[in-house]
Amino acid sequence: MTPDEIANAMTGKLRETGGGRLESLLPSPMVQNHAAFLHRLEDGSLVCAWFGGTLEGKSDISIFASVLAPDAAQWGEPQRLSFDAEHSEQNPVLFTAPDGRLWLFHTSQPSGNQDECRIRMAAIERDAADPTRLAVSEGRYLDLPRGCFIRAPLVIRDDEAWLLPIFRCIQRPGQKWNGSHDNAAVGVSIDGGRSWQLADLNGSIGCVHMSPVRVGDTGYAAFFRRRQADQVYRVESVDGGRTWSLPAPTDVPNNNSSIAVVRLRDGRLAMICNPVNAALSADRRASLYDELGDDDGRPDADPSGGCVPIWGVPRAPVSVCLSADDGRTFPDRIAIEDGPGTCLSNNSTDGHNKEMSYPWLLEGHDGSLHVAYTYHRRAIKYVRLPPGWADEGRN
């Protein structure tokens, strides 16, 4: 599809494409839309949040959301949920606290400088007269160091502490961020999000976008995108997320792009990702923000003591990988959509970007699967697979 064809199809209407599969391109007023996140509300409605603007990293990037009411045939109108004209607001995460209150977490950074990013949280209320309408409070920044970034949802520890998966974009004095020293951490709040402490994960340089799932009563496994564009990595915690093992590679390739993992009702883990890596493609680009045109004269960060990030590996196909051993292996892979996946440019208007990336997934109460992902940097695409999807179409 051309950018104009995609724009014309961004109505939010659900259409059946065969075998009980439904698809939709969510409505948005912005030319670039990226980093979808799905969250289920108490009445069964789905919220999809993402960031939109002209180009990732620019200060006109803001958080948007749309609601799909139960049994609705169309996603609701897009609603803007962040309003800082001086910062690029990215990577929304929605969280329903134990008391039932709905929170929005997102990142906020000046231009492409991820090492200066801060995390912001704000309460969201639903309109009593129209539950598809959302209202957001002014919010505040978390008391965490600059350079903290998020992508995955919070989990509640056995002592009711909130655990927020974080990746740290480490500042290098006099050098420009390029991902070379990013590592994993967990933000911990024991007072309902009012204050936070940061716990780094040992040996995690290059491991970002931590996606945790529960294992047993008190354990967790967590999975990572890798700056080195080699494999998805995994850690374990046997003490409720207080300490973690050293990261180790899984059998799923990773292209230095986002992943998400959930546990299905049948006990298996489902990971959604682009299962390709740098060994499978020669495509490369200089950096994530090489199109912003805001060179400040600093050299890129020296990778010494860190890693050499790889950018530009194609972001396709979108696949769900299934594991019956808590994510140690993922032998079954089901393709959601395939294509060139070209991501050598973030431009949403010239048609050169063909990525299908940053996917998210939720299992429905009926066993269906809800998926959302970036489509050519122009739109957020939603796909719903019918019950029984996990036992069909394996490759």
C-alpha positions in Angstrom: 0.0 0.0 0.0 1.1 3.5 -0.7 1.1 6.1 2.1 -2.0 7.7 0.6 -3.8 4.3 0.4 -2.8 3.6 4.0 -4.1 7.1 5.1 -7.4 6.5 3.3 -7.9 3.2 5.0 -7.2 4.6 8.5 -10.9 4.6 9.5 -10.8 2.2 12.4 -13.5 0.0 10.9 -13.0 -3.8 11.4 -13.1 -6.0 8.3 -13.0 -9.7 8.1 -10.2 -11.1 6.0 -11.1 -14.8 6.1 -11.1 -17.6 8.7 -12.6 -15.3 11.3 -9.7 -12.9 11.3 -10.5 -9.2 11.7 -8.2 -6.3 10.7 -8.3 -2.5 11.1 -6.0 0.5 10.6 -6.6 2.8 13.5 -7.6 6.4 12.9 -5.0 9.1 13.6 -4.5 12.8 12.7 -0.7 12.3 12.5 1.4 11.3 9.6 3.7 9.0 11.7 2.3 6.5 14.2 4.4 4.0 16.2 4.8 1.9 19.3 1.3 0.5 19.9 0.3 -0.8 23.3 -2.9 -2.7 24.0 -4.7 -2.7 27.4 -8.0 -4.3 28.4 -10.4 -2.3 30.6 -12.8 -3.7 33.3 -15.8 -3.7 31.0 -13.9 -5.6 28.2 -13.1 -2.6 26.1 -9.7 -2.4 24.5 -7.5 0.6 24.5 -4.7 1.0 22.0 -2.2 3.7 22.8 0.7 4.8 20.6 2.8 7.9 19.8 2.2 10.1 16.7 3.6 13.2 15.0 5.8 13.9 12.1 9.0 12.0 12.9 10.1 10.0 15.9 12.3 12.1 18.2 10.8 15.5 17.2 9.0 17.6 19.8 5.7 17.3 18.0 5.5 13.6 18.9 2.7 13.0 21.4 0.7 10.1 22.9 -2.6 9.1 21.3 -5.2 6.4 22.2 -8.3 4.9 20.7 -10.9 2.7 22.4 -12.7 -0.4 20.9 -15.9 -1.0 22.9 -17.1 -4.6 23.4 -18.9 -5.8 20.2 -18.1 -2.5 18.4 -17.4 -2.7 14.7 -15.1 0.3 14.7 -12.3 1.8 16.9 -13.2 5.1 18.4 -11.8 8.5 17.4 -8.1 9.1 18.3 -7.6 11.1 21.5 -4.4 13.0 22.4 -3.1 12.1 25.9 0.1 14.2 26.2 0.7 17.9 25.5 4.3 18.9 26.0 5.4 20.9 23.0 9.0 20.9 24.0 9.6 17.1 24.3 9.1 14.0 22.2 6.6 11.9 24.2 6.9 8.2 23.3 6.3 4.6 24.3 3.0 4.7 26.2 2.3 2.0 28.8 -1.2 1.6 30.4 -1.6 0.1 33.8 -4.6 -0.7 36.0 -3.5 -0.4 39.6 -4.8 -2.8 42.3 -7.2 -0.1 43.4 -8.7 0.0 39.9 -7.3 3.3 38.9 -6.0 3.6 35.3 -2.5 5.1 34.7 -0.6 6.2 31.7 3.2 6.0 31.7 5.3 7.3 28.9 8.7 8.6 28.0 9.6 12.3 27.5 12.8 13.4 25.8 14.4 16.4 24.2 14.8 15.6 20.5 16.7 12.4 19.8 18.6 12.4 23.1 17.3 9.3 24.8 19.9 9.6 27.5 18.1 12.7 28.7 14.7 11.0 28.8 12.4 11.1 31.8 9.4 8.9 32.6 6.0 10.6 33.2 2.8 9.1 34.7 -0.7 10.5 34.7 -4.1 9.2 35.8 -6.7 8.5 33.1 -10.5 8.8 33.7 -13.2 7.5 31.5 -16.2 9.7 30.6 -19.3 8.3 32.4 -21.6 9.4 29.6 -19.3 8.0 26.9 -16.8 5.4 28.1 -14.8 5.5 24.9 -13.7 9.0 25.9 -10.6 9.3 28.0 -9.4 12.3 30.1 -5.9 12.5 31.4 -4.6 14.4 34.4 -1.6 16.7 34.3 0.7 14.0 35.6 4.3 14.2 36.9 7.8 12.9 36.3 9.0 9.8 38.2 11.9 10.4 40.6 14.2 8.2 38.5 17.5 9.2 36.8 17.5 10.7 33.3 17.9 8.2 30.6 15.2 5.8 31.8 13.0 4.4 29.1 10.0 2.1 29.1 8.0 -0.2 26.8 6.4 -3.1 28.8 3.7 -3.1 31.4 4.1 -3.1 35.2 3.8 -6.2 37.4 2.8 -6.4 41.0 5.3 -8.1 43.3 4.2 -10.5 46.1 4.6 -7.6 48.6 2.3 -5.4 46.5 5.3 -3.3 45.2 5.0 -2.0 41.7 7.7 -3.2 39.3 8.3 -1.1 36.2 10.5 -2.7 33.5 13.1 -0.1 32.4 16.0 0.2 30.0 18.6 2.8 30.8 20.1 5.0 28.1 23.4 5.7 29.9 24.8 9.2 29.4 28.4 9.4 28.1 30.0 12.8 28.9 30.7 14.7 25.7 29.2 12.0 23.5 25.9 11.5 21.8 23.6 8.6 22.7 23.6 5.8 20.2 22.5 2.8 22.4 26.0 1.5 23.0 25.7 1.3 26.8 22.0 0.7 27.3 21.2 -1.8 29.9 18.2 -3.2 31.8 16.8 -2.2 35.1 13.6 -2.4 37.2 11.8 0.6 38.8 10.4 -0.3 42.2 7.6 1.6 44.0 6.4 0.5 47.4 3.9 3.4 47.8 1.6 3.1 44.8 3.8 5.0 42.4 4.6 8.1 44.5 8.3 7.3 44.8 10.7 5.0 43.0 14.0 3.2 43.4 16.0 1.8 40.5 17.6 -1.7 40.5 20.0 -2.5 37.6 20.2 -6.0 36.1 23.8 -7.3 36.1 25.4 -8.2 32.8 22.6 -6.7 30.7 24.4 -4.2 28.4 22.4 -4.2 25.1 19.3 -5.8 26.7 16.3 -3.4 26.4 12.5 -3.5 26.3 12.3 -6.0 29.2 9.1 -8.0 28.9 8.3 -10.0 32.1 5.8 -12.8 32.7 5.0 -14.8 35.8 6.5 -18.2 36.4 4.9 -20.2 39.2 3.7 -18.4 42.3 6.6 -16.0 42.9 8.9 -16.3 39.9 9.3 -14.4 36.7 10.9 -14.8 33.3 11.7 -11.7 31.3 12.7 -11.3 27.7 14.7 -8.6 25.9 15.2 -6.9 22.5 19.0 -6.6 21.8 20.9 -3.6 20.6 23.3 -6.1 18.9 20.5 -7.4 16.7 21.4 -11.0 17.4 18.9 -13.0 19.6 16.1 -12.3 22.1 17.6 -12.7 25.5 16.0 -14.1 28.7 16.5 -13.8 32.5 14.8 -15.4 35.5 13.8 -14.4 39.0 12.9 -16.9 41.6 12.3 -14.4 44.4 9.5 -12.3 43.0 11.6 -9.9 40.9 14.0 -8.9 43.6 17.0 -10.4 41.9 17.6 -11.7 38.4 19.9 -14.2 36.6 22.3 -13.1 34.0 20.8 -12.6 30.5 21.1 -15.6 28.2 20.1 -16.0 24.5 17.0 -17.8 23.4 16.5 -19.5 20.0 14.5 -16.5 18.7 16.4 -14.0 16.4 16.1 -10.3 17.2 16.6 -7.3 14.9 17.1 -4.6 17.6 13.3 -4.0 17.5 10.6 -4.4 20.1 9.1 -7.6 21.4 6.2 -8.5 23.8 5.5 -11.7 25.7 2.3 -12.9 27.5 1.2 -16.2 29.1 -1.7 -17.8 27.4 -4.6 -19.5 29.3 -3.2 -22.9 28.2 0.0 -22.2 30.0 2.2 -21.5 27.0 4.1 -18.3 26.5 3.4 -16.3 23.3 6.1 -13.9 22.1 5.3 -11.4 19.3 8.3 -10.0 17.4 10.2 -9.8 14.1 12.2 -13.1 14.2 15.1 -12.0 12.1 18.6 -10.7 13.0 21.7 -9.0 11.6 23.1 -12.3 10.3 20.1 -12.6 7.9 20.4 -9.1 6.3 23.0 -6.6 5.2 20.7 -3.6 5.7 22.2 -1.0 8.0 21.6 2.6 9.0 23.7 5.0 11.0 21.4 5.4 14.0 17.8 5.6 15.2 17.7 9.4 14.8 19.9 10.0 11.8 17.2 11.9 10.0 16.4 14.5 12.7 19.0 17.0 11.3 19.9 18.3 14.8 23.7 17.4 14.9 25.1 19.2 17.9 28.7 18.5 17.1 29.3 15.7 19.7 30.7 12.4 18.5 28.7 9.2 18.8 29.3 7.4 22.0 32.4 5.2 22.1 31.3 1.6 22.4 34.3 0.7 24.7 32.9 -1.2 27.7 29.5 -1.5 26.0 28.3 -2.9 22.7 28.2 -1.9 19.0 24.5 -1.3 18.3 23.1 -2.4 14.9 20.3 -0.4 13.3 18.4 -1.0 10.1 17.8 -4.7 10.0 14.4 -5.3 8.4 11.4 -5.3 10.6 9.2 -8.1 9.2 7.6 -10.6 9.4 5.4 -10.1 12.5 5.2 -13.5 14.1 4.0 -15.1 17.3 6.5 -17.6 18.7 5.1 -20.2 21.2 6.9 -21.8 24.1 5.8 -24.7 26.4 8.9 -24.4 28.7 8.6 -20.9 30.1 10.4 -19.3 27.2 13.6 -21.4 27.2 12.7 -22.5 23.6 10.1 -21.3 21.1 9.7 -24.1 18.5 6.4 -23.0 17.0 6.0 -19.8 15.1 2.8 -18.4 13.5 3.2 -15.6 10.9 0.7 -12.7 11.4 2.0 -10.7 8.4 5.1 -10.6 6.1 6.6 -8.0 3.8 10.0 -6.3 3.0 10.2 -4.8 6.5 12.5 -2.0 5.2 13.4 0.4 7.9 16.4 2.4 6.6 14.3 5.5 7.0 11.7 6.5 9.6 10.0 8.7 7.0 6.2 8.1 6.8 5.4 10.0 3.7 7.7 8.8 0.9 6.7 5.1 1.0 10.2 3.8 1.5 9.5 2.5 5.0 7.9 -0.9 4.9 8.3 -2.0 8.5 5.7 -3.9 10.5 7.2 -3.5 14.0 6.7 -2.9 17.7 3.9 -5.4 18.0 1.8 -5.9 21.1 -0.6 -8.8 22.0 -3.3 -9.7 24.4 -5.3 -12.9 24.7 -9.1 -12.5 24.8 -11.3 -14.1 27.4 -12.6 -16.4 24.6 -9.1 -17.5 23.5 -8.9 -15.0 20.6 -5.7 -13.0 20.1 -5.5 -9.2 19.9 -2.5 -7.8 18.1 -1.4 -4.3 17.2 1.7 -3.1 15.4 3.3 -0.3 13.4 2.4 -0.5 9.7 4.9 1.3 7.5 5.4 4.0 10.1 2.2 5.5 8.8 -0.5 3.6 10.8 -1.2 1.3 13.7 -2.6 -2.0 12.5 -4.9 -4.1 14.6 -5.5 -7.8 14.0 -7.8 -10.2 15.9 -7.3 -13.9 15.4 -10.2 -16.2 16.3 -10.1 -18.8 19.1 -8.0 -21.8 18.1 -5.4 -19.5 16.4 -2.5 -21.1 18.3 -3.2 -24.5 16.8 -3.4 -23.4 13.2 -1.1 -22.0 10.7 2.2 -23.1 12.3 5.4 -22.8 10.3 
